[in-house]
Amino acid sequence: MKKLTVFFFLACSLSSGFSQEVHLDGFSTEGSRAQEELENLFLETVDFESFKTHLATMTRHPHSAGTKANEAVRDYLAAVMDAAGLETTLYPYDVYLPSEPGESLVEIVTPKRSLLNQREYILEEDPFSRHPELKKGWNAFSGSGDVTAEIVYANYGTQADFEKLASMGIEVRGKIVIARYGRNFRGYKAKFAEQYGAAGLIIYTDPGDSGYTRGLVFPEGPFYNESAIQRGSLVTENFTGDPLTPFEPALPTDGKTKTKRLRPEETQLHRIPVTPIPYGEAEKILAQMKGKPVPAGWQGGLPFTYRLEGGPQLTLRLMVDQPIDLVPIYNVVGTIKGSEYPDEWVILGCHYDAWAFGATDPNSGTSMLLTLSEALGKLAREGHRPKRSILIAHWDGEEHGVIGSTEWVEQMKEELSAKAVAYLNFDAGVSGKNMGGSAAPSLKKVMTEAAKRVKYPDSSKTVFEVWAGDKKEPSLGNLGGGSDHIAFYMHAGIPSLSGGAGGPTLYHTNYDDFYFYEKFADPTFQMGGTIAQWAGIMALRLANASFIPYQLPRYAEDLSLHLSNATSGIQAYASGFEGFTRSQEALETLKVASTEVASLLQTTLATGEPKARKITAVNRELLRLEKSFLVEEGMPFGPWYQSLYASNDPFSGYASWMLPAIQYEIAKKSTENLLLLDEQYEAALHRLIQTVQRIERVLTAD
């Protein structure tokens, strides 16, 4: 019996990715052993069944921001976290947004009147498709207007596409543009259409991008059918968050603290009417166009030759009447207070507002965080409270423009700057079975190492092994735009990551419901618990390590690649450019210093648990690392974006821009500011080096 027990323990240890001698980043040998025992207990504590229960409950009704249905989801989130033992706080804001689509129509006027469908079909197989509160397709922050005009096809509606139309002599001014989803954020399609003088914009998902040319359509398969419509926001301000309160939280108007708000006419919100339609209706327009055939790369998946213009015989009416006003939204934040360092925060989050049911996006991530809350809460009640505080946040108003999380960061910025260890984002985090993630340099190893501890469902492999495939390490990306990490990472300089499991999705359609999830995303409902385990291991390691387990040498490694790519980008139009020599020299210094200090951190921990004073002093400096890239004046394309290291692409919205001040210069094909940029990035690198050197002095002091 005794031999069997020993064998079982060793087998469990090996299967969970540990050898007998454990050395975790940031932990002493003794601390690593204790952490291993805690992680074993945590993995057993995660209730896989609860994920399905939470997802089914939250997705019973459509619940977009500002609606009573979304407030019901808010109350459910608070109740679950309260029951789990977390200290739960609501953070209310009054933000400027449309909570309802208002009125709209799209009509072919000539040669023959035909009113086009703007709502998904009711399907016998999908009981959710007949829900009485489902809305027609709409784009939030459309301008209001009623126009009748000729039609122009603009491919994906990118800046390059509009430039191509101009070069071909195709006049956009005064006409209605039709463009397909993809290649850039939908708001930029509207921005460029308006810049070129369009009277209105219609957007559709082409079957060549997600439709019958890709495979079986819903409900037989996971691709868009002819009635599926992608909804979404159009905001393209040069900052993120509430359109009326840049840099300031949109606190409730009846509160003690008053927030100065812009007038709506002072914003950059679009003026032209914009609405989405399904490709079944877009076909009725495109099939009647008689102009010149489209250039190479512009042909979509519909069964005819696409053309650039409809001509005077084909006219459309586009009407949108969309009221926009101040609307209350609410973030829900639950806290497990740290036992030793309560003023150091590990924050995990996902938004809960959706365009309709939101089964994959976002509520798979929301449900996972509730499952995680229950597991961590149970551990805390049993005496296993984390050393640092763990905050689990459910953001509101994300779909309208990443509003809720941004307002919270703006409200809490001073406190976050001093306390936030990391922000972990799980937007739509359990949408399928394909692992993926993006992160700040300092958190990439935390992501991959935690994946070694979690078993992948219905497999003998770990999440790490499945994720890595035939490679030595999983592929990790760099954070771009489009979700709740933006304010943390790009405005406040807090190391952030975004991760989860992806898969098929009927993105922002009325069909993203529990029926779709159960049939196509994860029929066994095993990935929710799996991602909760992975997220929990990351959170617990960040919360319990003596020294915050940032990967210091990764800064120099990633920056070297980014500087090389930036140099190549400039040399493509300025062949005489010799590179960012000052920044490169500073980078070499950083490479040596960060490698030495990383080794010194390990050596210090190998001798035993450091004194509390040393731990506090080292971690105080570690929290400053990412802030080395912050500049108060912000980026040349928008002062709100204050990180020299990363931002979202201001011309596409979603893509990641590494070294954004340089990328902006490249986008302009300019050499005017290259010397100044070299000095600016050199200064940021020196700030980073100085922080690393201060850590070294603390570690070597008596």
C-alpha positions in Angstrom: 0.0 0.0 0.0 2.8 2.4 0.9 4.7 1.6 -2.3 1.6 2.2 -4.4 1.1 5.6 -2.7 4.7 6.6 -3.5 4.4 5.5 -7.1 1.2 7.4 -7.5 2.7 10.6 -6.2 5.7 10.3 -8.5 3.5 9.6 -11.5 1.3 12.6 -10.7 4.3 14.8 -10.4 5.8 13.7 -13.7 2.5 13.9 -15.6 1.9 17.4 -14.4 5.2 18.6 -15.9 7.4 18.6 -12.7 10.5 16.7 -11.8 11.2 15.9 -8.2 13.4 19.0 -7.8 11.3 22.1 -8.7 12.8 25.5 -9.6 10.2 28.1 -10.5 11.1 31.5 -11.7 10.8 34.0 -8.8 10.6 31.3 -6.1 13.2 29.8 -3.7 13.6 26.1 -3.7 11.4 25.8 -0.7 8.9 28.2 -2.2 8.9 26.2 -5.4 7.9 23.1 -3.5 5.2 24.8 -1.7 3.9 26.4 -4.9 3.9 22.9 -6.6 1.7 21.6 -3.8 -0.6 24.5 -4.1 -0.9 24.1 -7.8 -1.8 20.4 -7.5 -4.5 21.4 -5.1 -5.7 24.2 -7.3 -5.9 22.0 -10.4 -8.1 19.5 -8.5 -10.3 22.4 -7.2 -11.3 23.7 -10.6 -14.9 22.6 -11.3 -15.2 21.9 -15.0 -19.0 21.6 -14.9 -19.5 25.1 -13.6 -18.2 26.6 -16.8 -21.2 25.2 -18.8 -23.6 26.4 -16.1 -22.3 29.9 -16.1 -22.2 30.1 -19.9 -25.8 28.9 -20.3 -27.0 31.3 -17.7 -25.3 34.4 -19.1 -26.3 33.7 -22.7 -30.0 33.2 -22.2 -30.8 36.6 -23.6 -29.1 39.2 -25.8 -27.3 41.7 -23.6 -25.6 44.7 -25.2 -24.2 47.5 -23.1 -26.7 49.8 -21.6 -29.6 47.4 -21.6 -31.6 45.9 -18.7 -30.5 42.4 -19.9 -26.9 43.4 -19.5 -27.6 44.7 -16.0 -29.0 41.2 -15.2 -25.7 39.7 -16.3 -23.9 42.2 -14.1 -25.9 41.1 -11.1 -25.2 37.4 -11.8 -21.5 38.1 -12.0 -21.5 39.9 -8.7 -23.6 37.2 -7.0 -21.3 34.4 -8.2 -18.2 36.2 -7.0 -19.8 37.1 -3.7 -20.7 33.5 -3.1 -17.2 32.5 -3.9 -15.9 34.8 -1.2 -14.4 37.6 -3.3 -14.9 41.2 -2.2 -17.0 42.5 -5.0 -17.2 46.1 -6.1 -19.3 47.8 -8.8 -17.7 50.7 -10.7 -20.4 52.8 -12.5 -19.8 55.2 -15.3 -22.0 57.4 -17.5 -20.7 57.0 -21.1 -21.7 58.3 -24.5 -23.0 55.5 -26.6 -26.0 54.1 -28.5 -27.6 51.2 -26.5 -30.0 50.4 -29.3 -29.6 50.3 -33.1 -32.4 52.8 -33.7 -34.0 52.7 -37.1 -32.3 51.8 -40.4 -33.1 50.5 -43.9 -31.3 49.6 -47.1 -33.3 49.6 -50.2 -32.5 49.2 -53.9 -34.4 52.1 -55.5 -33.7 51.7 -59.2 -34.0 49.9 -61.5 -36.5 48.0 -59.4 -37.4 48.7 -55.8 -36.4 46.0 -53.3 -36.1 46.4 -49.5 -33.1 44.4 -48.2 -33.1 42.1 -45.2 -31.1 43.3 -42.2 -31.7 40.4 -39.7 -30.6 36.8 -39.4 -33.1 34.0 -40.4 -35.0 32.1 -37.8 -33.7 28.6 -37.9 -35.6 25.5 -36.7 -32.4 23.9 -35.5 -31.4 26.9 -33.3 -34.1 27.8 -30.7 -32.2 31.0 -29.8 -32.6 32.4 -33.3 -36.3 33.2 -32.6 -35.6 35.2 -29.4 -37.9 38.3 -29.5 -35.3 40.7 -28.3 -32.8 40.1 -31.1 -32.0 43.2 -33.1 -31.2 43.8 -36.7 -27.6 44.3 -37.8 -26.2 47.6 -36.8 -22.9 49.6 -36.4 -22.7 51.6 -33.2 -21.7 55.2 -33.6 -23.0 55.4 -37.2 -24.0 58.9 -38.3 -27.7 59.5 -38.8 -28.9 60.3 -42.2 -31.1 59.3 -45.2 -29.3 59.2 -48.6 -30.1 57.9 -52.0 -27.2 57.5 -54.4 -25.2 55.4 -56.8 -23.0 52.6 -55.5 -19.2 52.1 -55.5 -17.4 48.8 -54.5 -14.3 49.5 -52.4 -13.0 46.0 -51.7 -12.1 45.9 -47.9 -12.3 49.7 -47.5 -8.7 50.1 -46.5 -6.8 53.3 -47.0 -4.9 51.6 -49.9 -8.2 50.5 -51.4 -9.6 54.1 -51.5 -6.3 55.3 -52.9 -6.6 52.6 -55.6 -10.1 53.8 -56.5 -8.8 57.3 -56.9 -5.9 56.2 -59.1 -8.3 54.4 -61.4 -10.5 57.5 -61.7 -13.4 56.1 -59.7 -15.3 58.9 -58.0 -16.5 58.1 -54.5 -17.9 61.6 -53.6 -21.6 61.7 -53.1 -22.0 57.9 -53.6 -22.8 55.0 -51.3 -19.8 52.7 -50.8 -20.1 49.0 -50.3 -17.1 47.2 -48.7 -16.5 43.8 -47.2 -15.4 43.1 -43.7 -11.7 42.2 -43.1 -8.2 43.7 -43.3 -8.9 46.6 -41.0 -11.2 47.7 -38.2 -14.6 48.5 -39.5 -14.4 52.1 -38.1 -11.6 52.9 -40.5 -13.7 51.8 -43.4 -16.2 54.5 -42.3 -13.4 57.0 -41.7 -11.8 56.6 -45.1 -15.2 56.5 -46.9 -16.1 59.8 -45.2 -12.7 61.3 -46.0 -13.2 60.5 -49.7 -16.7 62.2 -49.6 -19.0 59.1 -49.6 -22.6 59.7 -48.8 -22.9 56.5 -46.8 -21.3 53.1 -46.3 -22.6 49.5 -46.4 -20.4 46.7 -45.0 -20.9 43.0 -45.4 -19.0 39.7 -44.8 -18.1 38.2 -48.1 -18.6 34.4 -48.5 -15.0 34.3 -49.8 -13.9 35.3 -46.3 -16.4 33.4 -44.2 -19.2 31.7 -46.1 -19.9 28.8 -48.4 -16.6 29.0 -50.2 -14.9 28.2 -46.9 -17.1 25.2 -45.9 -20.6 24.4 -44.6 -22.6 27.3 -43.4 -24.6 27.6 -40.2 -26.5 25.6 -39.0 -24.8 22.7 -40.9 -21.4 24.2 -40.4 -19.6 27.1 -38.6 -19.4 29.6 -41.4 -21.6 32.6 -42.1 -24.9 31.8 -43.9 -26.5 34.2 -46.3 -28.3 36.0 -43.5 -25.5 36.3 -40.9 -24.5 39.9 -40.1 -21.4 41.1 -38.2 -22.3 44.0 -35.9 -19.7 46.3 -34.3 -18.6 49.7 -33.2 -17.2 52.4 -35.6 -15.3 54.6 -33.1 -11.9 55.8 -34.4 -10.9 58.6 -32.0 -7.2 59.1 -31.4 -7.7 57.6 -27.9 -9.5 54.7 -26.4 -12.6 54.8 -24.1 -15.6 57.1 -23.7 -15.7 59.5 -26.6 -16.5 62.5 -24.4 -13.8 62.0 -21.7 -10.3 61.4 -23.0 -7.7 60.9 -20.2 -10.5 61.2 -17.6 -12.9 58.6 -16.2 -16.6 59.1 -17.2 -17.8 59.1 -13.7 -21.6 59.2 -13.1 -23.1 62.7 -13.6 -24.9 62.6 -10.3 -21.7 61.7 -8.3 -19.6 64.0 -6.1 -16.7 64.2 -8.5 -17.6 66.0 -11.7 -15.9 65.0 -15.0 -15.6 67.6 -17.7 -17.1 66.2 -20.9 -16.6 67.2 -24.5 -19.6 68.2 -26.5 -20.5 65.5 -29.1 -19.7 67.9 -32.0 -16.2 68.2 -30.6 -15.5 64.5 -31.2 -14.3 62.7 -34.3 -17.4 60.5 -34.5 -18.6 59.7 -38.0 -21.2 61.8 -39.7 -22.3 59.5 -42.6 -24.8 56.7 -42.2 -23.2 53.2 -41.9 -24.9 49.8 -41.6 -24.0 46.1 -42.1 -25.9 43.7 -44.3 -25.6 39.9 -45.0 -23.9 38.7 -48.1 -27.2 37.3 -49.4 -28.4 40.9 -49.6 -25.1 42.3 -50.8 -25.3 39.9 -53.7 -28.5 41.6 -54.9 -26.6 44.9 -55.1 -23.3 43.6 -56.5 -24.9 41.4 -59.1 -26.5 44.4 -60.8 -23.4 46.5 -61.0 -22.3 47.2 -64.6 -19.0 49.1 -64.3 -15.4 48.1 -64.9 -14.3 44.7 -63.5 -12.4 45.0 -60.2 -8.6 44.7 -60.2 -6.7 41.6 -59.0 -7.3 40.8 -55.4 -10.6 42.5 -55.2 -12.8 39.6 -56.4 -14.9 38.1 -53.6 -16.7 34.7 -53.3 -20.0 35.5 -54.9 -20.6 33.7 -58.3 -20.0 36.6 -60.7 -17.4 39.1 -61.7 -17.3 42.0 -59.2 -17.4 45.5 -60.6 -16.3 48.9 -59.3 -19.4 50.9 -60.0 -23.1 50.4 -60.4 -23.7 53.3 -62.8 -26.6 55.7 -62.8 -29.2 53.0 -63.4 -28.5 51.4 -60.0 -29.3 53.6 -57.0 -29.7 52.7 -53.4 -31.3 54.3 -50.4 -29.5 54.0 -47.0 -31.2 55.4 -43.9 -29.9 55.3 -40.3 -31.4 57.1 -37.3 -29.3 56.1 -34.3 -29.8 58.0 -31.0 -26.6 58.4 -28.9 -26.7 59.6 -25.3 -25.2 59.2 -21.9 -25.8 55.6 -20.8 -24.8 53.9 -17.4 -22.4 51.0 -17.6 -20.9 49.0 -14.8 -17.6 47.2 -14.2 -17.7 44.3 -11.7 -14.4 43.7 -9.9 -13.9 40.9 -7.4 -10.8 40.8 -5.1 -9.0 38.1 -3.1 -6.8 40.2 -0.8 -3.2 39.1 -0.6 -1.9 37.7 2.6 1.5 39.4 2.5 1.5 42.0 -0.3 -2.1 43.1 -0.6 -1.0 46.3 -2.4 0.5 44.4 -5.3 -2.2 43.4 -7.7 -2.5 40.6 -10.3 -5.5 41.5 -12.5 -7.5 39.2 -14.8 -10.3 40.4 -16.9 -12.8 39.9 -19.7 -15.8 42.0 -20.8 -19.4 40.7 -20.4 -21.4 43.0 -22.8 -22.2 41.4 -26.2 -23.8 42.3 -29.4 -26.4 39.5 -28.9 -26.0 36.3 -26.9 -22.2 36.4 -27.0 -21.5 32.7 -26.3 -18.0 32.7 -27.8 -17.4 36.5 -27.8 -17.1 37.4 -25.0 -18.9 35.2 -22.5 -16.8 32.1 -22.9 -14.0 34.2 -21.3 -16.4 35.6 -18.7 -17.7 32.2 -17.7 -14.1 30.9 -17.4 -13.3 33.7 -15.0 -16.3 32.8 -12.9 -15.1 29.2 -12.7 -11.6 30.5 -11.8 -13.1 32.8 -9.1 -14.9 29.9 -7.5 -11.7 27.8 -7.4 -9.5 30.6 -6.0 -12.2 31.6 -3.6 -12.4 28.0 -2.3 -8.6 27.9 -1.8 -8.7 31.2 0.1 -11.4 29.9 2.4 -9.4 26.8 3.1 -6.4 28.9 4.2 -4.5 29.2 0.8 -4.8 32.9 0.2 -2.3 34.3 -2.4 0.5 36.5 -1.2 -0.5 39.3 -3.6 -4.0 40.3 -4.3 -5.8 38.8 -7.2 -8.5 40.9 -8.9 -10.9 39.4 -11.3 -12.7 42.0 -13.5 -15.7 41.9 -15.7 -15.7 44.9 -18.0 -18.8 46.6 -19.5 -19.0 48.6 -22.7 -16.1 46.9 -24.5 -17.9 46.2 -27.7 -18.7 49.9 -28.2 -15.0 50.9 -28.0 -13.2 49.2 -25.1 -14.9 51.7 -22.8 -15.4 50.1 -19.4 -11.8 48.9 -18.8 -10.4 52.2 -20.1 -12.5 54.2 -17.7 -11.4 52.0 -14.8 -7.7 52.4 -15.8 -8.2 56.2 -16.1 -9.9 56.3 -12.7 -7.3 54.1 -11.0 -4.2 55.1 -13.0 -2.2 56.4 -10.1 -3.0 53.4 -7.9 -2.4 51.0 -10.8 1.0 52.5 -11.6 2.1 51.7 -8.1 0.4 48.3 -7.5 -0.4 46.5 -10.8 1.9 43.5 -11.4 0.2 42.4 -14.6 -3.1 42.4 -16.5 -4.3 39.1 -18.0 -7.0 39.4 -20.6 -9.3 36.6 -21.8 -11.7 38.1 -24.2 -13.6 35.3 -25.9 -11.0 33.1 -24.2 -12.7 29.8 -24.7 -14.0 30.0 -28.2 -12.7 26.7 -29.4 -9.7 24.3 -28.9 -6.8 26.0 -30.6 -4.4 27.6 -28.0 -3.0 31.0 -28.6 -1.6 34.1 -26.9 0.2 37.4 -27.1 2.1 39.1 -24.4 4.5 41.8 -23.2 8.1 40.5 -23.3 8.2 40.1 -19.5 5.2 37.8 -19.4 5.8 35.4 -22.3 7.6 32.8 -20.3 4.9 33.0 -17.6 2.4 32.0 -20.2 4.2 29.1 -21.7 5.6 27.7 -18.4 2.1 27.6 -16.9 0.8 25.7 -19.9 3.2 22.8 -19.0 1.2 22.3 -15.8 -2.2 21.7 -17.4 -3.4 18.6 -19.2 -5.1 19.1 -22.5 -8.6 17.5 -22.7 -8.9 14.0 -24.1 -5.1 13.8 -24.5 -2.0 12.5 -22.8 -0.3 15.8 -23.7 -0.1 19.0 -21.8 -1.5 22.3 -23.1 2.1 23.4 -23.8 2.7 20.3 -25.9 -0.5 20.7 -27.9 0.1 24.4 -28.3 3.7 24.0 -29.5 2.9 21.2 -31.9 6.1 20.2 -33.7 8.0 23.3 -32.5 10.2 23.6 -29.4 8.1 26.5 -28.0 4.5 27.7 -28.7 4.1 30.7 -31.0 3.4 33.9 -29.1 2.3 37.2 -30.7 2.6 40.8 -29.7 -0.4 42.7 -28.3 -2.4 44.8 -30.8 -5.7 46.5 -30.5 -9.3 45.4 -30.1 -9.7 44.5 -26.4 -9.4 45.4 -22.8 -5.6 45.2 -22.4 -5.2 48.5 -24.4 -5.4 51.0 -21.5 -3.4 48.8 -19.1 -0.5 48.2 -21.6 -0.5 51.2 -24.0 -1.6 54.0 -21.7 -0.5 52.9 -18.2 2.5 50.8 -19.0 1.4 47.7 -17.1 2.7 44.3 -18.5 -0.2 42.6 -20.1 -1.1 39.4 -21.9 -4.1 38.0 -23.9 -4.7 34.3 -24.2 -7.1 31.5 -24.6 -8.4 28.9 -27.0 -9.9 29.9 -30.3 -12.0 28.2 -32.9 -14.9 28.6 -35.3 -17.0 31.7 -34.5 -20.0 33.5 -36.0 -18.4 36.7 -34.9 -20.8 39.4 -33.7 -23.8 37.7 -35.3 -27.1 36.8 -33.6 -26.1 33.2 -34.1 -23.2 33.4 -31.6 -25.4 31.5 -29.0 -25.3 28.5 -26.7 -26.5 26.2 -29.5 -23.6 27.2 -31.7 -21.2 26.8 -28.9 -22.3 23.4 -28.0 -22.4 22.2 -31.6 -19.2 23.7 -32.9 -17.0 25.5 -30.4 -16.6 22.8 -27.7 -19.3 20.1 -27.5 -17.7 18.4 -24.5 -17.3 21.7 -22.5 -13.8 20.7 -21.3 -11.9 23.7 -22.5 -13.5 26.1 -20.1 -12.0 24.3 -17.1 -8.7 23.8 -18.9 -8.3 27.5 -19.6 -9.3 28.3 -16.0 -6.5 26.0 -14.8 -4.0 27.7 -17.1 -5.1 31.2 -16.1 -5.1 30.2 -12.5 -1.5 28.8 -12.6 -0.4 32.1 -14.2 -2.2 34.2 -11.6 -0.9 32.1 -8.7 2.7 32.2 -9.8 2.6 36.0 -10.3 0.9 36.3 -7.0 3.1 34.0 -4.9 6.6 34.3 -6.3 9.0 36.1 -3.9 10.4 38.1 -6.8 7.8 38.9 -9.5 8.7 36.3 -12.3 9.2 38.7 -15.2 11.5 37.4 -17.9 14.1 40.2 -17.9 16.3 39.1 -20.9 13.2 38.9 -23.1 13.1 42.7 -23.4 16.5 42.8 -25.2 15.6 39.8 -27.3 12.3 41.2 -28.6 13.6 44.8 -28.9 16.4 43.6 -31.1 13.9 42.0 -33.5 11.7 45.0 -33.5 14.5 47.5 -34.2 15.8 45.2 -37.0 12.3 45.1 -38.6 11.9 48.9 -38.2 15.3 49.5 -39.8 14.4 47.3 -42.7 11.1 49.1 -43.1 12.9 52.5 -43.4 15.5 51.2 -45.7 12.8 50.0 -48.1 12.3 53.7 -49.0 15.5 55.3 -47.7 18.3 53.0 -48.7 21.0 55.1 -47.1 19.6 54.8 -43.6 22.2 53.1 -41.4 20.0 52.2 -38.5 19.2 53.4 -35.0 22.8 53.3 -33.8 22.3 54.9 -30.4 19.4 52.7 -29.6 21.3 49.6 -30.8 24.2 50.5 -28.5 21.9 50.9 -25.5 20.3 47.6 -26.4 23.6 45.8 -26.2 24.1 47.3 -22.7 20.5 46.1 -21.7 21.2 42.6 -23.0 24.2 42.2 -20.8 22.7 43.9 -17.7 19.4 42.0 -17.9 21.0 38.6 -18.4 23.3 39.2 -15.4 20.5 40.3 -13.1 18.3 37.4 -14.2 21.1 35.1 -13.1 21.6 37.0 -9.9 17.9 36.7 -9.1 18.1 32.9 -9.4 21.3 32.8 -7.4 19.8 34.8 -4.6 16.7 32.5 -4.4 18.9 29.4 -4.5 20.4 30.4 -1.2 17.0 30.5 0.5 14.1 32.9 1.0 15.3 36.5 0.8 14.5 38.9 3.6 11.2 40.7 3.3 12.9 44.1 2.9 14.9 42.9 0.0 11.9 41.3 -1.7 9.9 44.5 -1.4 12.8 46.6 -2.7 13.4 44.4 -5.7 9.7 44.1 -6.6 9.3 47.9 -6.4 11.9 48.2 -9.2 10.4 45.3 -11.2 7.1 47.2 -11.3 8.9 50.1 -13.0 10.3 48.1 -15.9 7.5 48.4 -18.4 7.0 52.1 -17.5 10.4 52.9 -18.9 8.6 53.1 -22.3 6.0 55.7 -21.2 6.3 59.3 -22.5 3.9 61.9 -21.2 3.5 63.6 -24.6 2.3 60.3 -26.1 2.6 59.1 -29.7 2.6 61.4 -32.7 -0.8 59.9 -33.8 -2.4 60.4 -30.4 -1.2 61.6 -27.0 -3.4 59.1 -25.1 -1.2 56.2 -26.4 1.9 56.8 -24.2 4.0 53.6 -24.7 6.9 53.8 -27.0 7.0 50.0 -27.0 3.6 49.0 -28.4 0.2 50.3 -29.6 -2.5 49.3 -32.0 -2.0 50.4 -35.6 -3.8 53.7 -36.0 -4.6 53.0 -39.6 -6.1 49.5 -39.2 -7.2 49.4 -35.6 -6.4 45.8 -34.8 -2.8 45.2 -35.8 0.1 45.4 -33.4 2.6 48.3 -33.9 5.9 47.5 -32.2 7.9 50.7 -31.6 4.9 52.8 -32.7 6.6 56.2 -32.9 9.0 54.7 -35.5 6.2 52.8 -37.2 4.3 56.0 -37.7 7.3 57.5 -39.4 7.5 54.5 -41.6 3.8 54.8 -42.5 4.5 58.3 -43.7 7.6 57.2 -45.6 9.4 60.0 -43.8 13.0 60.4 -42.6 12.6 63.7 -41.0 12.4 62.5 -37.4 14.7 59.5 -37.4 17.5 61.1 -35.4 15.0 62.4 -32.8 13.4 58.9 -32.6 16.8 57.3 -32.1 17.4 59.6 -29.1 13.9 59.0 -27.8 14.2 55.2 -27.8 17.8 55.4 -26.5 16.4 57.4 -23.5 13.7 54.8 -22.9 16.3 52.0 -23.0 18.5 53.8 -20.6 15.6 54.2 -18.2 15.1 50.4 -18.5 18.8 49.8 -17.9 18.9 52.0 -14.9 16.0 50.1 -13.3 17.8 46.8 -14.0 20.9 48.2 -12.4 19.0 49.3 -9.3 17.8 45.8 -8.9 21.4 44.6 -9.1 22.4 47.0 -6.3 19.6 45.8 -4.1 20.5 42.2 -4.6 24.2 42.7 -3.9 23.7 44.9 -0.9 24.3 43.4 2.5 
